[in-house]
């Protein structure tokens, strides 16, 4: 039994079957990749996991509790955080202010730093944010404006914003999209460290097979909204169904 269990999930948009009888089991503290060509249903599945979409049928369970019918805020409070394909940060705020903001999220999705007082009751949050900046190697950029960061550092900042919420499951939507190879490799190293040091389970949607095979312990391959196969990276590489539908000869 995994920490995340998806069973029999179906989702249609009019005449389009976006997801067809999707089953997925993500084991605690593992890194699980979800891959497939454009239109395979990856983003639709991710949106079902975080409350942005409700499946037509099926169940989504996190640590034994259903996420269906819950708001994105409630799902976040359960211990699920999401990193978006394009980093969602507050461009006009400093790196440190960005990391602090999720600590003061409200149920309606708004944020406020007005309650922040590092000298009084929020000192523990302040210290945790400082420690996380060290973990993602951004402590020397804490006073920089977020808009001035490189794409790789913006991604690190977004991950720090997730980590300060102390998630148990981190969902990553193409975390290396648009990055140079050096930044991609740095992101791979960071994700490995987060997984190992913080015991955070990860589910990753990714097109870059170098990233997938560097990180994932299990891989689920989707095609036209339906799972083709779920296997270890070693078995995925040469699987005939996968090669025919998507991968070809994986480049690693």
Order of alpha helices (4+ residues) and beta strands (2+ residues): beta-beta-beta-alpha-beta-beta-alpha-beta-alpha-alpha-alpha-beta-alpha-beta-alpha-beta-beta-alpha
